[in-house]
Amino acid sequence: MASSGINGTLSLKRFLLRSEVLRLYRDMLRTLKRIPSQDQRKDLQQWIRTDFDNNKHHTEEAAIKMMITKGRMSLKELEQSLDLVT
């Protein structure tokens, strides 16, 4: 997300969205710790990092919210799959 404001500060909305994105990213990485295979864990970690990097140019609030929702659904699916395996 691009900064807005004269001093490069984020607006409150942008700050809150950024916080949500970072929380989602950390939650995904924490969930990966439950994957027994280190190779699969690394592959998924790289996929997550790439996905976040590929979408960091978005600045429109609606698009960011949609991607957060999609990310939460993906995280929930991953957690459910891990619950079935373990």
Secondary structure, DSSP 4 states (H G I P E B T S, - for coil): ----STTSPPPHHHHHHHHHHHHHHHHHHHHHTT-S-HHHHHHHHHHHHHHHHHTTT---HHHHHHHHHHHHHHHHHHHHHHHHH-
